[in-house]
Amino acid sequence: MHPNNEFVEKYINFTRSRIGSLRQQKGDSANKMSQLVGLNDAYISRIETKERVPSLQALFAICEFLSVTPHEFFDEENPNPALIKKIVDNLKLIDDDGLASILNITNEMARK
């Protein structure tokens, strides 16, 4: 079976865009991220400018640097997985009354 080129291209473009947006959320430059992940200085820049596609090994290292799992990385409905993860970790420490209060607050915020 041959891969659907449209499908493949969609996820290649998503990957490039996602790396850039998550890197910016973290507040690091592409060159700094490349160095900290142990890649060529301009590797991340080349991915973001569509000159390269990351290998799986590089993508996993990038995910680790961004503090996201590959699942979170590819979750298109989650624009800020690292922040959501921190919020969920904090929610696990809150008692039932506190969680009910937070639910009420988030319900109100979601309506706006």
Contact map, one row per residue, 1 for C-alpha under 8 A:
1110000000000000000000000000000000000000000000000000000000000000000000000000000000000000000000000000000000000000
1111000000000000000000000000000000000000000000000000000000000000000000000000000000000000000000000000000000000000
1111101100000000000000000000000000000000000000000000000000000000000000000000000000000000000000000000000000000000
0111111100000000000000000000000000000000000000000000000000000000000000000000000000000000000000000000000000000000
0011111110000000000000000000000000000000000000000000000000000000000000000000000000000000000000000000000000000000
0001111111000000000000000000000000000000000000000000000000000000000000000000000000000000000000000000000000000000
0011111111100000000000000000000000000000000000000000000000000000000000000000000000000000000000000000000000000000
0011111111110000000000000000000000000000000000000000000000000000000000000000000000000000000000000000000000000000
0000111111111000000000000000000000000000000000000000000000000000000000000000000000000000000000000000000000000000
0000011111111100000000000000000000000000000000000000000000000000000000000000000000000000000000000000000000000000
0000001111111110000000000000000000000000000000000000000000000000000000000000000000000000000000000000000000000000
0000000111111111000000000000000000000000000000000000100000000000000000000000000000000000000000000000000000000000
0000000011111111100000000000000000000000000000000000000000000000000000000000000000000000000000000000000000000000
0000000001111111110000000000000000000000000000000000000000000000000000000000000000000000000000000000000000000000
0000000000111111111000000000000000000000000000000000000000000000000000000100000000000000000000000000000000000000
0000000000011111111100000000000000000000000000111100100000000000000000000000000000000000000000000000000000000000
0000000000001111111110000000000000000000000000010000000000000000000000000000000000000000000000000000000000000000
0000000000000111111111000000000000000000000000000000000000000000000000001000000000000000000000000000000000000000
0000000000000011111111100000000000000000000000010000000000000100000000000000000000000000000000000000000000000000
0000000000000001111111110000010000000000000000010000000000000000000000000000000000000000000000000000000000000000
0000000000000000111111111000000000000000000000000000000000000000000000000000000000000000000000000000000000000000
0000000000000000011111111100000000000000000000000000000000000000010000000000000100000000000000000000000000000000
0000000000000000001111111111110010000000000000000000000000000000010000000000000000000000000000000000000000000000
0000000000000000000111111111100000000000000000000000000000000000000000000000000000000000000000000000000000000000
0000000000000000000011111110000000000000000000000000000000000000000000000000000100000000000000000000000000000000
0000000000000000000001111111000000000000000000000000000000000000010000000000000000000000000000000000000000000000
0000000000000000000000111111100000000000000000000000000000000000000000000000000000000000000000000000000000000000
0000000000000000000000110111110110000000000000000000000000000000000000000000000000000000000000000000000000000000
0000000000000000000000110011111110000000000000000000000000000000000000000000000000000000000000000000000000000000
0000000000000000000100100001111111000000011110000000000000000000000000000000000000000000000000000000000000000000
0000000000000000000000000000111111100000111110000000000000000000000000000000000000000000000000000000000000000000
0000000000000000000000000001111111110000100000000000000000000000000000000000000000000000000000000000000000000000
0000000000000000000000100001111111111000000100000000000000000000100000000000000000000000000000000000000000000000
0000000000000000000000000000011111111111111100000000000000000000000000000000000000000000000000000000000000000000
0000000000000000000000000000001111111111100000000000000000000000000000000000000000000000000000000000000000000000
0000000000000000000000000000000111111110000000000000000000000000100000000000000000000000000000000000000000000000
0000000000000000000000000000000011111110000000000000000000001100100000000000000000000000000000000000000000000000
0000000000000000000000000000000001111111000000000000000000000000000000000000000000000000000000000000000000000000
0000000000000000000000000000000001111111101000000000000000000000000000000000000000000000000000000000000000000000
0000000000000000000000000000000001100111111000000000000000000000000000000000000000000000000000000000000000000000
0000000000000000000000000000001101100011111100000000000000000000000000000000000000000000000000000000000000000000
0000000000000000000000000000011001000001111111000000000000000000000000000000000000000000000000000000000000000000
0000000000000000000000000000011001000011111111100001000000000000000000000000000000000000000000000000000000000000
0000000000000000000000000000011011000000111111110000000000000000000000000000000000000000000000000000000000000000
0000000000000000000000000000011000000000011111111000000000000000000000000000000000000000000000000000000000000000
0000000000000000000000000000000000000000011111111111000000000000000000000000000000000000000000000000000000000000
0000000000000001000000000000000000000000001111111111110000000000000000000000000000000000000000000000000000000000
0000000000000001101100000000000000000000000111111111000000000000000000000000000000000000000000000000000000000000
0000000000000001000000000000000000000000000011111111000000000000000000000000000000000000000000000000000000000000
0000000000000001000000000000000000000000000001111111100000000000000000000000000000000000000000000000000000000000
0000000000000000000000000000000000000000000001111111100000000000000000000000000000000000000000000000000000000000
0000000000000000000000000000000000000000001001111111110000000000000000000000000000000000000000000000000000000000
0000000000010001000000000000000000000000000000100111111000000000000000000000000000000000000000000000000000000000
0000000000000000000000000000000000000000000000100001111111100000000000000000000000000000000000000000000000000000
0000000000000000000000000000000000000000000000000000111111100000000000000000000000000000000000000000000000000000
0000000000000000000000000000000000000000000000000000011111110000000000000000000000000000000000000000000000000000
0000000000000000000000000000000000000000000000000000011111111000000000000000000000000000000000000000000000000000
0000000000000000000000000000000000000000000000000000011111111100000000000000000000000000000000000000000000000000
0000000000000000000000000000000000000000000000000000011111111110000000000000000000000000000000000000000000000000
0000000000000000000000000000000000000000000000000000000111111111000001000000000000000000000000000000000000000000
0000000000000000000000000000000000001000000000000000000011111111100000000000000000000000000000000000000000000000
0000000000000000001000000000000000001000000000000000000001111111110000000000000000000000000000000000000000000000
0000000000000000000000000000000000000000000000000000000000111111111111001000000000000000000000000000000000000000
0000000000000000000000000000000000000000000000000000000000011111111110000000000000000000000000000000000000000000
0000000000000000000000000000000010011000000000000000000000001111111100000000000000000000000000000000000000000000
0000000000000000000001100100000000000000000000000000000000000111111100000000000001000000000000000000000000000000
0000000000000000000000000000000000000000000000000000000000000011111110000000000001000000000000000000000000000000
0000000000000000000000000000000000000000000000000000000000000011111111111000000011000000000000000000000000000000
0000000000000000000000000000000000000000000000000000000000000011001111111000000000000000000000000000000000000000
0000000000000000000000000000000000000000000000000000000000010010000111111100000000000000000000000000000000000000
0000000000000000000000000000000000000000000000000000000000000000000111111110000000000000000000000000000000000000
0000000000000000000000000000000000000000000000000000000000000000000111111110010010000000000000000000000000000000
0000000000000000010000000000000000000000000000000000000000000010000111111111000010000000000000000000000000000000
0000000000000010000000000000000000000000000000000000000000000000000001111111000000000000000000000000000000000000
0000000000000000000000000000000000000000000000000000000000000000000000111111110000000000000000000000000000000000
0000000000000000000000000000000000000000000000000000000000000000000000001111111000000000000000000000000000000000
0000000000000000000000000000000000000000000000000000000000000000000000000011111000000000000000000000000000000000
0000000000000000000000000000000000000000000000000000000000000000000000010011111110000000000000000000000000000000
0000000000000000000000000000000000000000000000000000000000000000000000000001111110000000000000000000000000000000
0000000000000000000001001000000000000000000000000000000000000000000000000000011111110000000000000000000000000000
0000000000000000000000000000000000000000000000000000000000000000000100011000011111111000000000000000000000000000
0000000000000000000000000000000000000000000000000000000000000000011100000000000111111100000000000000000000000000
0000000000000000000000000000000000000000000000000000000000000000000000000000000111111110000000000000000000000000
0000000000000000000000000000000000000000000000000000000000000000000000000000000111111111000000000000000000000000
0000000000000000000000000000000000000000000000000000000000000000000000000000000011111111100000000000000000000000
0000000000000000000000000000000000000000000000000000000000000000000000000000000001111111110000000000000000000000
0000000000000000000000000000000000000000000000000000000000000000000000000000000000111111111000000000000000000000
0000000000000000000000000000000000000000000000000000000000000000000000000000000000011111111100000000000000000000
0000000000000000000000000000000000000000000000000000000000000000000000000000000000001111111110000000000000000000
0000000000000000000000000000000000000000000000000000000000000000000000000000000000000111111111000000000000000000
0000000000000000000000000000000000000000000000000000000000000000000000000000000000000011111111000010000000000000
0000000000000000000000000000000000000000000000000000000000000000000000000000000000000001111111000000000000000000
0000000000000000000000000000000000000000000000000000000000000000000000000000000000000000111111100000000000000000
0000000000000000000000000000000000000000000000000000000000000000000000000000000000000000011111110110000000000000
0000000000000000000000000000000000000000000000000000000000000000000000000000000000000000000011111110000000000000
0000000000000000000000000000000000000000000000000000000000000000000000000000000000000000000001111111000000000000
0000000000000000000000000000000000000000000000000000000000000000000000000000000000000000000000111111100000000000
0000000000000000000000000000000000000000000000000000000000000000000000000000000000000000000001111111110000000000
0000000000000000000000000000000000000000000000000000000000000000000000000000000000000000001001111111111000000000
0000000000000000000000000000000000000000000000000000000000000000000000000000000000000000000000011111111100000000
0000000000000000000000000000000000000000000000000000000000000000000000000000000000000000000000001111111110000000
0000000000000000000000000000000000000000000000000000000000000000000000000000000000000000000000000111111111000000
0000000000000000000000000000000000000000000000000000000000000000000000000000000000000000000000000011111111100000
0000000000000000000000000000000000000000000000000000000000000000000000000000000000000000000000000001111111110000
0000000000000000000000000000000000000000000000000000000000000000000000000000000000000000000000000000111111111000
0000000000000000000000000000000000000000000000000000000000000000000000000000000000000000000000000000011111111100
0000000000000000000000000000000000000000000000000000000000000000000000000000000000000000000000000000001111111110
0000000000000000000000000000000000000000000000000000000000000000000000000000000000000000000000000000000111111111
0000000000000000000000000000000000000000000000000000000000000000000000000000000000000000000000000000000011111111
0000000000000000000000000000000000000000000000000000000000000000000000000000000000000000000000000000000001111111
0000000000000000000000000000000000000000000000000000000000000000000000000000000000000000000000000000000000111111
0000000000000000000000000000000000000000000000000000000000000000000000000000000000000000000000000000000000011111
